[in-house]
């Protein structure tokens, strides 16, 4: 098994491409070892010293480290943990894992669907290339709420991406959108 490391814009994060599907649908972002208990893969990565965030995408794993460690010391351990997980045959997510629900006014369902289509087609592929994801969390009164995950969470340019990029894109194609806000989960 060959796992290809990639360097996203966030210097505290490395993206790992195992050459196979990580999650069949959606993504999962873990900002603590306690939260990672629903994923055997994320749980194994949090067992490593210095790991502070794990993000699972469709075909990649992003790992964020704390400032006390350098990547040359941690990267081989992360590669080993990912390889060991896949060789063990364990699932990436526990079968009882629960995904957060969306907050959308039923009257705005059509607008929300347009927003999600734009995010899926134009935003998520670019953000995934940097080792992260942006998840739609809701739409009410012209305000789109998004959750930034993986390398995007805590990236120095994430606020600019959210306001200058995503908000402008959505306002251009969906006139009902007034603003975009980030939510924690």
N, CA, C and O atoms as a DFTB+ gen file, in Angstrom:
740 C
 N C O
     1  1       0.852      -1.180       0.000
     2  2       0.000       0.000       0.000
     3  2       0.894       1.238       0.000
     4  3       1.828       1.343       0.795
     5  1       0.598       2.169      -0.897
     6  2       1.358       3.418      -0.982
     7  2       0.452       4.567      -0.566
     8  3      -0.631       4.749      -1.122
     9  1       0.900       5.336       0.410
    10  2       0.141       6.500       0.891
    11  2       0.937       7.735       0.510
    12  3       2.076       7.913       0.941
    13  1       0.326       8.583      -0.299
    14  2       1.013       9.777      -0.788
    15  2       0.704      10.978       0.103
    16  3      -0.457      11.365       0.236
    17  1       1.741      11.576       0.718
    18  2       1.504      12.797       1.483
    19  2       1.445      14.014       0.560
    20  3       2.107      14.051      -0.478
    21  1       0.646      15.006       0.949
    22  2       0.491      16.236       0.179
    23  2       0.498      17.399       1.163
    24  3       0.061      17.251       2.305
    25  1       0.990      18.547       0.728
    26  2       1.096      19.704       1.609
    27  2       0.041      20.741       1.248
    28  3       0.151      21.391       0.208
    29  1      -0.992      20.910       2.096
    30  2      -1.988      21.952       1.868
    31  2      -1.453      23.311       2.336
    32  3      -0.356      23.374       2.891
    33  1      -2.204      24.394       2.124
    34  2      -1.725      25.725       2.519
    35  2      -1.505      25.910       4.020
    36  3      -0.668      26.720       4.421
    37  1      -2.236      25.180       4.852
    38  2      -2.079      25.299       6.297
    39  2      -0.811      24.545       6.713
    40  3      -0.770      23.322       6.583
    41  1       0.224      25.237       7.210
    42  2       1.494      24.568       7.526
    43  2       1.411      23.570       8.675
    44  3       2.304      22.737       8.830
    45  1       0.365      23.639       9.476
    46  2       0.213      22.701      10.582
    47  2      -0.470      21.407      10.139
    48  3      -0.614      20.482      10.937
    49  1      -0.887      21.333       8.883
    50  2      -1.658      20.192       8.396
    51  2      -0.959      19.511       7.229
    52  3      -0.381      20.167       6.362
    53  1      -1.022      18.187       7.224
    54  2      -0.606      17.395       6.068
    55  2      -1.804      16.562       5.612
    56  3      -2.607      16.093       6.419
    57  1      -1.894      16.398       4.319
    58  2      -2.957      15.619       3.691
    59  2      -2.333      14.306       3.228
    60  3      -1.261      14.304       2.623
    61  1      -3.004      13.191       3.511
    62  2      -2.508      11.870       3.139
    63  2      -3.518      11.193       2.218
    64  3      -4.702      11.099       2.540
    65  1      -3.036      10.725       1.071
    66  2      -3.879      10.070       0.070
    67  2      -3.560       8.571       0.064
    68  3      -2.523       8.163      -0.458
    69  1      -4.449       7.746       0.645
    70  2      -4.152       6.312       0.720
    71  2      -4.401       5.530      -0.569
    72  3      -4.159       4.324      -0.615
    73  1      -4.883       6.207      -1.621
    74  2      -5.110       5.509      -2.884
    75  2      -6.374       4.667      -2.886
    76  3      -6.527       3.776      -3.721
    77  1      -7.262       4.936      -1.977
    78  2      -8.548       4.233      -1.899
    79  2      -9.543       5.135      -1.189
    80  3      -9.165       6.161      -0.622
    81  1     -10.790       4.761      -1.219
    82  2     -11.823       5.568      -0.564
    83  2     -11.584       5.594       0.939
    84  3     -11.247       4.580       1.551
    85  1     -11.764       6.764       1.513
    86  2     -11.715       6.892       2.968
    87  2     -13.149       6.894       3.485
    88  3     -13.515       6.056       4.309
    89  1     -13.966       7.837       3.000
    90  2     -15.391       7.860       3.322
    91  2     -16.186       7.794       2.028
    92  3     -15.874       8.493       1.064
    93  1     -17.197       6.967       2.006
    94  2     -18.036       6.824       0.810
    95  2     -18.903       8.061       0.588
    96  3     -19.154       8.446      -0.553
    97  1     -19.364       8.687       1.682
    98  2     -20.209       9.879       1.587
    99  2     -19.771      10.896       2.619
   100  3     -19.412      10.545       3.743
   101  1     -19.802      12.156       2.228
   102  2     -19.548      13.235       3.170
   103  2     -18.126      13.286       3.673
   104  3     -17.190      12.836       3.012
   105  1     -17.986      13.846       4.861
   106  2     -16.684      13.981       5.493
   107  2     -16.888      13.959       6.994
   108  3     -18.018      14.040       7.476
   109  1     -15.798      13.850       7.731
   110  2     -15.861      13.839       9.196
   111  2     -14.669      14.603       9.733
   112  3     -13.533      14.383       9.312
   113  1     -14.937      15.504      10.667
   114  2     -13.909      16.359      11.242
   115  2     -13.865      16.114      12.743
   116  3     -14.890      16.198      13.419
   117  1     -12.687      15.813      13.264
   118  2     -12.528      15.525      14.680
   119  2     -11.509      16.484      15.271
   120  3     -10.360      16.529      14.831
   121  1     -11.936      17.261      16.282
   122  2     -11.033      18.223      16.899
   123  2     -10.565      17.788      18.285
   124  3      -9.950      18.566      19.013
   125  1     -10.861      16.540      18.644
   126  2     -10.396      16.008      19.921
   127  2     -10.407      14.483      19.872
   128  3     -11.089      13.878      19.045
   129  1      -9.646      13.882      20.768
   130  2      -9.619      12.425      20.857
   131  2     -10.992      11.894      21.270
   132  3     -11.410      10.829      20.815
   133  1     -11.687      12.629      22.125
   134  2     -13.020      12.186      22.556
   135  2     -13.989      12.136      21.378
   136  3     -14.767      11.191      21.250
   137  1     -13.942      13.152      20.520
   138  2     -14.822      13.178      19.348
   139  2     -14.470      12.058      18.378
   140  3     -15.342      11.567      17.660
   141  1     -13.211      11.650      18.348
   142  2     -12.738      10.642      17.396
   143  2     -13.139       9.224      17.769
   144  3     -12.868       8.292      17.012
   145  1     -13.765       9.045      18.895
   146  2     -14.112       7.693      19.327
   147  2     -15.069       6.983      18.367
   148  3     -15.191       5.760      18.426
   149  1     -15.751       7.720      17.485
   150  2     -16.669       7.093      16.524
   151  2     -15.948       6.656      15.247
   152  3     -16.571       6.124      14.329
   153  1     -14.635       6.884      15.195
   154  2     -13.857       6.477      14.027
   155  2     -12.588       5.756      14.472
   156  3     -11.703       6.372      15.067
   157  1     -12.492       4.461      14.190
   158  2     -11.273       3.750      14.557
   159  2     -10.008       4.358      13.926
   160  3      -8.946       4.356      14.549
   161  1     -10.117       4.874      12.704
   162  2      -8.956       5.483      12.054
   163  2      -8.562       6.772      12.761
   164  3      -7.392       6.957      13.096
   165  1      -9.521       7.668      12.992
   166  2      -9.224       8.925      13.676
   167  2      -8.728       8.654      15.098
   168  3      -7.822       9.336      15.577
   169  1      -9.303       7.686      15.760
   170  2      -8.896       7.323      17.115
   171  2      -7.425       6.893      17.137
   172  3      -6.679       7.278      18.037
   173  1      -7.015       6.102      16.156
   174  2      -5.616       5.662      16.074
   175  2      -4.679       6.836      15.832
   176  3      -3.576       6.874      16.377
   177  1      -5.112       7.795      15.018
   178  2      -4.272       8.964      14.741
   179  2      -4.152       9.865      15.966
   180  3      -3.084      10.422      16.217
   181  1      -5.231      10.014      16.731
   182  2      -5.163      10.825      17.952
   183  2      -4.292      10.174      19.026
   184  3      -3.852      10.850      19.956
   185  1      -4.042       8.879      18.908
   186  2      -3.158       8.213      19.866
   187  2      -1.701       8.637      19.679
   188  3      -0.867       8.407      20.554
   189  1      -1.400       9.253      18.543
   190  2      -0.043       9.729      18.278
   191  2       0.198      11.049      19.003
   192  3      -0.711      11.875      19.095
   193  1       1.401      11.258      19.516
   194  2       1.684      12.519      20.215
   195  2       1.663      13.704      19.248
   196  3       2.237      13.638      18.162
   197  1       1.001      14.781      19.652
   198  2       0.999      16.005      18.858
   199  2      -0.124      16.154      17.862
   200  3      -0.242      17.215      17.249
   201  1      -0.964      15.140      17.664
   202  2      -2.093      15.245      16.734
   203  2      -3.221      15.987      17.441
   204  3      -3.656      15.585      18.520
   205  1      -3.700      17.088      16.820
   206  2      -4.762      17.897      17.434
   207  2      -6.051      17.922      16.614
   208  3      -7.087      18.357      17.117
   209  1      -6.007      17.463      15.365
   210  2      -7.215      17.432      14.532
   211  2      -7.023      16.369      13.451
   212  3      -5.930      16.192      12.914
   213  1      -8.116      15.667      13.148
   214  2      -8.126      14.677      12.070
   215  2      -9.366      14.942      11.234
   216  3     -10.468      15.088      11.763
   217  1      -9.176      15.002       9.931
   218  2     -10.281      15.203       9.005
   219  2     -10.276      14.068       7.997
   220  3      -9.237      13.753       7.416
   221  1     -11.439      13.450       7.786
   222  2     -11.589      12.361       6.829
   223  2     -12.429      12.850       5.670
   224  3     -13.564      13.285       5.866
   225  1     -11.887      12.786       4.461
   226  2     -12.605      13.180       3.260
   227  2     -12.928      11.961       2.425
   228  3     -12.774      10.828       2.882
   229  1     -13.374      12.188       1.209
   230  2     -13.736      11.086       0.322
   231  2     -12.570      10.164       0.007
   232  3     -12.717       8.942       0.027
   233  1     -11.401      10.750      -0.287
   234  2     -10.247       9.928      -0.645
   235  2      -8.965      10.381       0.046
   236  3      -7.867      10.083      -0.424
   237  1      -9.101      11.097       1.155
   238  2      -7.902      11.564       1.855
   239  2      -8.142      11.687       3.353
   240  3      -9.276      11.703       3.831
   241  1      -7.025      11.773       4.077
   242  2      -7.015      12.000       5.513
   243  2      -6.125      13.213       5.749
   244  3      -4.980      13.231       5.298
   245  1      -6.632      14.227       6.449
   246  2      -5.818      15.379       6.825
   247  2      -5.549      15.309       8.319
   248  3      -6.450      15.051       9.118
   249  1      -4.292      15.543       8.681
   250  2      -3.893      15.510      10.085
   251  2      -3.257      16.856      10.419
   252  3      -2.381      17.344       9.704
   253  1      -3.720      17.444      11.524
   254  2      -3.162      18.708      11.999
   255  2      -2.408      18.436      13.284
   256  3      -2.889      17.726      14.168
   257  1      -1.211      19.014      13.377
   258  2      -0.343      18.798      14.540
   259  2      -0.294      20.057      15.393
   260  3      -0.631      21.151      14.938
   261  1       0.134      19.880      16.643
   262  2       0.346      21.061      17.475
   263  2       1.719      21.649      17.146
   264  3       2.506      21.047      16.415
   265  1       1.990      22.818      17.690
   266  2       3.212      23.543      17.342
   267  2       4.474      22.939      17.934
   268  3       5.575      23.293      17.513
   269  1       4.343      22.040      18.897
   270  2       5.523      21.501      19.570
   271  2       6.280      20.469      18.737
   272  3       7.443      20.184      19.023
   273  1       5.646      19.911      17.722
   274  2       6.288      18.891      16.886
   275  2       6.521      19.403      15.474
   276  3       5.825      20.300      14.998
   277  1       7.499      18.823      14.825
   278  2       7.769      19.112      13.420
   279  2       7.320      17.909      12.596
   280  3       7.320      16.780      13.086
   281  1       6.940      18.155      11.348
   282  2       6.452      17.075      10.489
   283  2       7.456      15.955      10.268
   284  3       7.045      14.796      10.214
   285  1       8.750      16.231      10.135
   286  2       9.670      15.095       9.932
   287  2       9.611      14.057      11.053
   288  3       9.883      12.880      10.818
   289  1       9.262      14.479      12.259
   290  2       9.149      13.522      13.367
   291  2       7.802      12.807      13.376
   292  3       7.727      11.629      13.724
   293  1       6.744      13.508      12.998
   294  2       5.395      12.959      13.103
   295  2       4.923      12.225      11.848
   296  3       4.178      11.250      11.950
   297  1       5.343      12.674      10.678
   298  2       4.828      12.114       9.422
   299  2       4.995      10.591       9.313
   300  3       4.042       9.925       8.908
   301  1       6.143      10.007       9.650
   302  2       6.246       8.544       9.544
   303  2       5.274       7.811      10.473
   304  3       4.775       6.738      10.132
   305  1       5.010       8.384      11.633
   306  2       4.066       7.769      12.562
   307  2       2.647       7.810      12.002
   308  3       1.894       6.845      12.128
   309  1       2.286       8.938      11.380
   310  2       0.955       9.063      10.776
   311  2       0.820       8.068       9.624
   312  3      -0.189       7.370       9.522
   313  1       1.821       8.002       8.768
   314  2       1.791       7.046       7.655
   315  2       1.623       5.624       8.177
   316  3       0.842       4.847       7.628
   317  1       2.348       5.285       9.228
   318  2       2.255       3.942       9.815
   319  2       0.877       3.660      10.382
   320  3       0.346       2.565      10.199
   321  1       0.291       4.632      11.066
   322  2      -1.036       4.437      11.652
   323  2      -2.101       4.255      10.570
   324  3      -2.990       3.415      10.710
   325  1      -2.016       5.033       9.498
   326  2      -2.985       4.895       8.403
   327  2      -2.827       3.532       7.731
   328  3      -3.816       2.846       7.476
   329  1      -1.594       3.144       7.448
   330  2      -1.355       1.853       6.802
   331  2      -1.838       0.709       7.691
   332  3      -2.498      -0.214       7.214
   333  1      -1.514       0.769       8.968
   334  2      -1.937      -0.283       9.893
   335  2      -3.464      -0.380       9.950
   336  3      -4.020      -1.477      10.003
   337  1      -4.131       0.767       9.939
   338  2      -5.596       0.757       9.973
   339  2      -6.162       0.030       8.751
   340  3      -7.021      -0.840       8.891
   341  1      -5.690       0.379       7.572
   342  2      -6.238      -0.240       6.363
   343  2      -5.884      -1.717       6.272
   344  3      -6.691      -2.513       5.793
   345  1      -4.711      -2.091       6.715
   346  2      -4.337      -3.504       6.684
   347  2      -5.126      -4.331       7.688
   348  3      -5.288      -5.538       7.503
   349  1      -5.620      -3.698       8.751
   350  2      -6.382      -4.419       9.775
   351  2      -7.790      -4.783       9.306
   352  3      -8.403      -5.706       9.843
   353  1      -8.309      -4.054       8.293
   354  2      -9.660      -4.317       7.814
   355  2     -10.754      -3.677       8.645
   356  3     -11.935      -3.900       8.377
   357  1     -10.391      -2.879       9.656
   358  2     -11.397      -2.201      10.469
   359  2     -12.114      -1.128       9.643
   360  3     -11.550      -0.614       8.677
   361  1     -13.351      -0.787      10.014
   362  2     -14.058       0.276       9.297
   363  2     -13.460       1.642       9.652
   364  3     -12.845       1.803      10.706
   365  1     -13.646       2.610       8.770
   366  2     -13.178       3.962       9.034
   367  2     -14.077       4.628      10.075
   368  3     -13.589       5.329      10.961
   369  1     -15.379       4.411       9.971
   370  2     -16.355       4.972      10.915
   371  2     -17.136       3.841      11.565
   372  3     -17.403       2.817      10.936
   373  1     -17.500       4.033      12.826
   374  2     -18.352       3.072      13.512
   375  2     -19.724       3.084      12.850
   376  3     -20.148       4.107      12.313
   377  1     -20.397       1.978      12.887
   378  2     -21.697       1.879      12.210
   379  2     -22.764       2.766      12.845
   380  3     -23.764       3.077      12.197
   381  1     -22.574       3.177      14.095
   382  2     -23.580       4.006      14.764
   383  2     -23.203       5.489      14.792
   384  3     -23.764       6.250      15.579
   385  1     -22.259       5.908      13.941
   386  2     -21.835       7.310      13.893
   387  2     -22.978       8.190      13.391
   388  3     -23.685       7.818      12.455
   389  1     -23.160       9.366      14.019
   390  2     -24.244      10.274      13.689
   391  2     -23.677      11.553      13.077
   392  3     -22.720      12.120      13.605
   393  1     -24.254      12.006      11.977
   394  2     -23.852      13.232      11.293
   395  2     -24.810      14.363      11.701
   396  3     -26.015      14.154      11.835
   397  1     -24.255      15.545      11.891
   398  2     -25.069      16.697      12.308
   399  2     -26.136      17.025      11.258
   400  3     -25.927      16.832      10.060
   401  1     -27.278      17.522      11.729
   402  2     -28.392      17.863      10.848
   403  2     -28.300      19.309      10.367
   404  3     -27.603      20.138      10.953
   405  1     -29.021      19.586       9.283
   406  2     -29.069      20.932       8.713
   407  2     -30.215      21.731       9.330
   408  3     -31.237      21.175       9.732
   409  1     -30.020      23.049       9.395
   410  2     -31.048      23.963       9.882
   411  2     -31.545      24.793       8.699
   412  3     -30.928      25.789       8.321
   413  1     -32.663      24.368       8.124
   414  2     -33.238      25.056       6.966
   415  2     -34.729      25.233       7.194
   416  3     -35.434      24.285       7.540
   417  1     -35.198      26.454       6.995
   418  2     -36.627      26.740       7.050
   419  2     -37.273      25.976       5.885
   420  3     -36.806      26.092       4.752
   421  1     -38.325      25.205       6.135
   422  2     -38.966      24.451       5.047
   423  2     -39.352      25.316       3.850
   424  3     -39.348      24.831       2.718
   425  1     -39.681      26.570       4.075
   426  2     -40.040      27.466       2.977
   427  2     -38.835      27.807       2.102
   428  3     -38.999      28.229       0.957
   429  1     -37.633      27.628       2.633
   430  2     -36.400      27.948       1.909
   431  2     -35.699      26.709       1.351
   432  3     -34.544      26.793       0.933
   433  1     -36.369      25.582       1.340
   434  2     -35.732      24.332       0.920
   435  2     -35.163      24.429      -0.501
   436  3     -34.064      23.934      -0.754
   437  1     -35.887      25.055      -1.426
   438  2     -35.419      25.167      -2.817
   439  2     -34.141      26.004      -2.907
   440  3     -33.214      25.634      -3.628
   441  1     -34.080      27.117      -2.190
   442  2     -32.884      27.965      -2.169
   443  2     -31.722      27.195      -1.545
   444  3     -30.595      27.261      -2.036
   445  1     -31.996      26.470      -0.471
   446  2     -30.957      25.681       0.191
   447  2     -30.384      24.633      -0.758
   448  3     -29.177      24.391      -0.750
   449  1     -31.219      24.016      -1.564
   450  2     -30.746      23.016      -2.526
   451  2     -29.839      23.659      -3.584
   452  3     -28.832      23.070      -3.974
   453  1     -30.192      24.863      -4.047
   454  2     -29.321      25.585      -4.999
   455  2     -27.954      25.871      -4.368
   456  3     -26.920      25.702      -5.013
   457  1     -27.958      26.299      -3.125
   458  2     -26.713      26.592      -2.408
   459  2     -25.865      25.335      -2.301
   460  3     -24.665      25.370      -2.573
   461  1     -26.479      24.226      -1.908
   462  2     -25.734      22.964      -1.752
   463  2     -25.162      22.491      -3.083
   464  3     -24.045      21.974      -3.123
   465  1     -25.908      22.660      -4.175
   466  2     -25.398      22.271      -5.494
   467  2     -24.173      23.098      -5.871
   468  3     -23.193      22.557      -6.384
   469  1     -24.221      24.411      -5.619
   470  2     -23.065      25.268      -5.908
   471  2     -21.862      24.882      -5.055
   472  3     -20.738      24.816      -5.551
   473  1     -22.100      24.629      -3.780
   474  2     -20.998      24.224      -2.897
   475  2     -20.378      22.915      -3.378
   476  3     -19.157      22.763      -3.409
   477  1     -21.233      21.985      -3.749
   478  2     -20.755      20.671      -4.193
   479  2     -19.951      20.767      -5.493
   480  3     -18.909      20.127      -5.631
   481  1     -20.437      21.566      -6.441
   482  2     -19.805      21.639      -7.765
   483  2     -18.596      22.566      -7.818
   484  3     -17.628      22.272      -8.519
   485  1     -18.636      23.684      -7.090
   486  2     -17.610      24.714      -7.271
   487  2     -16.682      24.921      -6.084
   488  3     -15.537      25.337      -6.262
   489  1     -17.155      24.641      -4.889
   490  2     -16.347      24.966      -3.712
   491  2     -15.647      23.736      -3.133
   492  3     -14.432      23.750      -2.935
   493  1     -16.393      22.694      -2.867
   494  2     -15.819      21.530      -2.182
   495  2     -14.641      20.907      -2.929
   496  3     -13.674      20.519      -2.274
   497  1     -14.661      20.788      -4.256
   498  2     -13.484      20.203      -4.915
   499  2     -12.203      21.022      -4.681
   500  3     -11.133      20.452      -4.466
   501  1     -12.312      22.336      -4.722
   502  2     -11.140      23.182      -4.504
   503  2     -10.638      23.077      -3.068
   504  3      -9.434      22.996      -2.827
   505  1     -11.556      23.078      -2.133
   506  2     -11.187      23.002      -0.727
   507  2     -10.620      21.620      -0.395
   508  3      -9.683      21.507       0.394
   509  1     -11.183      20.577      -0.991
   510  2     -10.656      19.226      -0.770
   511  2      -9.226      19.115      -1.275
   512  3      -8.419      18.378      -0.709
   513  1      -8.911      19.845      -2.339
   514  2      -7.541      19.850      -2.851
   515  2      -6.549      20.386      -1.841
   516  3      -5.360      20.077      -1.910
   517  1      -7.029      21.187      -0.902
   518  2      -6.174      21.737       0.143
   519  2      -6.257      20.936       1.442
   520  3      -5.666      21.332       2.447
   521  1      -6.979      19.820       1.436
   522  2      -7.039      18.960       2.618
   523  2      -8.167      19.283       3.582
   524  3      -8.094      18.929       4.758
   525  1      -9.204      19.947       3.104
   526  2     -10.313      20.301       3.982
   527  2     -11.653      20.092       3.317
   528  3     -11.767      19.441       2.279
   529  1     -12.655      20.658       3.939
   530  2     -13.999      20.564       3.408
   531  2     -14.823      21.702       3.990
   532  3     -14.491      22.260       5.036
   533  1     -15.890      22.031       3.304
   534  2     -16.849      23.009       3.791
   535  2     -18.202      22.333       3.720
   536  3     -18.637      21.895       2.655
   537  1     -18.860      22.252       4.858
   538  2     -20.121      21.527       4.961
   539  2     -21.258      22.509       5.196
   540  3     -21.189      23.370       6.073
   541  1     -22.295      22.360       4.403
   542  2     -23.509      23.165       4.558
   543  2     -24.196      22.767       5.859
   544  3     -24.460      21.588       6.094
   545  1     -24.484      23.761       6.707
   546  2     -25.169      23.497       7.976
   547  2     -26.557      24.118       8.037
   548  3     -27.399      23.676       8.819
   549  1     -26.809      25.159       7.203
   550  2     -28.142      25.722       7.237
   551  2     -28.293      26.972       6.406
   552  3     -27.323      27.545       5.910
   553  1     -29.562      27.383       6.267
   554  2     -29.903      28.612       5.565
   555  2     -31.184      29.164       6.167
   556  3     -32.225      28.509       6.137
   557  1     -31.104      30.371       6.715
   558  2     -32.272      31.049       7.290
   559  2     -32.113      32.544       7.104
   560  3     -31.043      33.102       7.343
   561  1     -33.195      33.192       6.672
   562  2     -33.237      34.655       6.547
   563  2     -32.076      35.219       5.732
   564  3     -31.539      36.275       6.067
   565  1     -31.689      34.528       4.672
   566  2     -30.631      35.012       3.794
   567  2     -29.222      34.705       4.259
   568  3     -28.259      35.074       3.587
   569  1     -29.079      34.036       5.400
   570  2     -27.757      33.730       5.956
   571  2     -27.452      32.235       5.776
   572  3     -28.197      31.368       6.233
   573  1     -26.331      31.968       5.096
   574  2     -25.868      30.603       4.901
   575  2     -24.880      30.296       6.017
   576  3     -23.958      31.073       6.265
   577  1     -25.070      29.162       6.691
   578  2     -24.109      28.749       7.711
   579  2     -23.342      27.539       7.201
   580  3     -23.920      26.564       6.721
   581  1     -22.032      27.631       7.319
   582  2     -21.126      26.589       6.847
   583  2     -20.170      26.200       7.959
   584  3     -19.848      27.008       8.830
   585  1     -19.725      24.971       7.920
   586  2     -18.730      24.488       8.874
   587  2     -17.461      24.150       8.092
   588  3     -17.478      23.313       7.190
   589  1     -16.368      24.809       8.450
   590  2     -15.087      24.555       7.784
   591  2     -14.379      23.442       8.537
   592  3     -14.293      23.461       9.765
   593  1     -13.870      22.465       7.781
   594  2     -13.280      21.284       8.392
   595  2     -11.875      21.024       7.875
   596  3     -11.442      21.584       6.868
   597  1     -11.187      20.166       8.587
   598  2      -9.861      19.733       8.172
   599  2      -8.872      20.875       8.122
   600  3      -8.832      21.709       9.026
   601  1      -8.069      20.918       7.066
   602  2      -7.041      21.945       6.936
   603  2      -7.637      23.340       6.877
   604  3      -6.955      24.315       7.193
   605  1      -8.905      23.455       6.477
   606  2      -9.549      24.772       6.391
   607  2      -9.853      25.351       7.763
   608  3      -9.907      26.570       7.928
   609  1     -10.049      24.494       8.734
   610  2     -10.334      24.964      10.084
   611  2      -9.032      25.428      10.709
   612  3      -8.156      24.617      11.008
   613  1      -8.909      26.704      10.904
   614  2      -7.687      27.247      11.484
   615  2      -6.671      27.703      10.465
   616  3      -5.609      28.200      10.841
   617  1      -6.963      27.550       9.187
   618  2      -6.048      28.018       8.142
   619  2      -6.047      29.539       8.145
   620  3      -7.106      30.153       8.274
   621  1      -4.883      30.156       8.005
   622  2      -4.824      31.619       8.009
   623  2      -5.696      32.284       6.940
   624  3      -6.173      33.400       7.147
   625  1      -5.906      31.626       5.819
   626  2      -6.694      32.239       4.745
   627  2      -8.161      31.813       4.743
   628  3      -8.886      32.144       3.805
   629  1      -8.618      31.089       5.767
   630  2      -9.989      30.567       5.758
   631  2     -11.044      31.671       5.805
   632  3     -12.084      31.544       5.159
   633  1     -10.806      32.736       6.544
   634  2     -11.786      33.822       6.603
   635  2     -11.929      34.496       5.250
   636  3     -13.040      34.813       4.827
   637  1     -10.808      34.718       4.566
   638  2     -10.854      35.315       3.231
   639  2     -11.572      34.389       2.256
   640  3     -12.361      34.849       1.430
   641  1     -11.306      33.093       2.348
   642  2     -11.975      32.121       1.484
   643  2     -13.482      32.169       1.714
   644  3     -14.267      32.161       0.766
   645  1     -13.869      32.219       2.975
   646  2     -15.288      32.215       3.318
   647  2     -15.986      33.479       2.832
   648  3     -17.017      33.399       2.164
   649  1     -15.437      34.635       3.157
   650  2     -16.097      35.903       2.848
   651  2     -15.894      36.349       1.397
   652  3     -16.863      36.676       0.711
   653  1     -14.662      36.364       0.934
   654  2     -14.367      36.880      -0.403
   655  2     -14.730      35.877      -1.496
   656  3     -15.204      36.264      -2.564
   657  1     -14.511      34.613      -1.234
   658  2     -14.752      33.612      -2.260
   659  2     -16.149      33.040      -2.237
   660  3     -16.930      33.243      -3.166
   661  1     -16.459      32.328      -1.178
   662  2     -17.727      31.596      -1.118
   663  2     -18.925      32.539      -1.049
   664  3     -19.905      32.355      -1.770
   665  1     -18.846      33.554      -0.179
   666  2     -19.977      34.477      -0.062
   667  2     -20.238      35.191      -1.391
   668  3     -21.391      35.313      -1.805
   669  1     -19.193      35.662      -2.059
   670  2     -19.375      36.336      -3.347
   671  2     -19.962      35.390      -4.387
   672  3     -20.855      35.780      -5.140
   673  1     -19.479      34.169      -4.439
   674  2     -19.990      33.178      -5.382
   675  2     -21.473      32.915      -5.142
   676  3     -22.269      32.942      -6.081
   677  1     -21.845      32.662      -3.900
   678  2     -23.243      32.358      -3.594
   679  2     -24.150      33.555      -3.855
   680  3     -25.249      33.394      -4.384
   681  1     -23.704      34.744      -3.491
   682  2     -24.525      35.941      -3.719
   683  2     -24.716      36.193      -5.221
   684  3     -25.758      36.695      -5.642
   685  1     -23.714      35.845      -6.016
   686  2     -23.816      36.033      -7.466
   687  2     -24.879      35.107      -8.074
   688  3     -25.703      35.545      -8.877
   689  1     -24.855      33.836      -7.689
   690  2     -25.752      32.849      -8.294
   691  2     -27.094      32.698      -7.583
   692  3     -28.074      32.267      -8.192
   693  1     -27.143      33.047      -6.306
   694  2     -28.377      32.902      -5.530
   695  2     -28.669      34.256      -4.878
   696  3     -28.166      34.536      -3.790
   697  1     -29.473      35.096      -5.531
   698  2     -29.715      36.463      -5.042
   699  2     -30.292      36.532      -3.626
   700  3     -30.157      37.554      -2.954
   701  1     -30.926      35.466      -3.174
   702  2     -31.506      35.452      -1.830
   703  2     -30.444      35.448      -0.723
   704  3     -30.735      35.799       0.420
   705  1     -29.221      35.052      -1.064
   706  2     -28.147      34.971      -0.061
   707  2     -27.658      36.381       0.264
   708  3     -27.283      37.148      -0.623
   709  1     -27.672      36.704       1.571
   710  2     -27.175      37.991       2.056
   711  2     -25.771      37.884       2.623
   712  3     -24.945      38.776       2.431
   713  1     -25.502      36.784       3.326
   714  2     -24.168      36.601       3.914
   715  2     -23.901      35.131       4.184
   716  3     -24.793      34.285       4.118
   717  1     -22.631      34.858       4.493
   718  2     -22.194      33.507       4.842
   719  2     -21.487      33.596       6.181
   720  3     -20.668      34.488       6.403
   721  1     -21.805      32.671       7.069
   722  2     -21.179      32.638       8.383
   723  2     -20.643      31.249       8.669
   724  3     -21.188      30.242       8.215
   725  1     -19.572      31.221       9.428
   726  2     -18.995      29.952       9.846
   727  2     -19.570      29.551      11.188
   728  3     -19.734      30.388      12.076
   729  1     -19.883      28.253      11.340
   730  2     -20.327      27.717      12.629
   731  2     -19.334      26.671      13.081
   732  3     -18.615      26.087      12.270
   733  1     -19.298      26.436      14.398
   734  2     -18.319      25.523      14.969
   735  2     -18.582      24.071      14.622
   736  3     -17.631      23.325      14.388
   737  1     -19.828      23.642      14.579
   738  2     -20.071      22.230      14.274
   739  2     -21.424      22.024      13.642
   740  3     -21.790      20.893      13.322
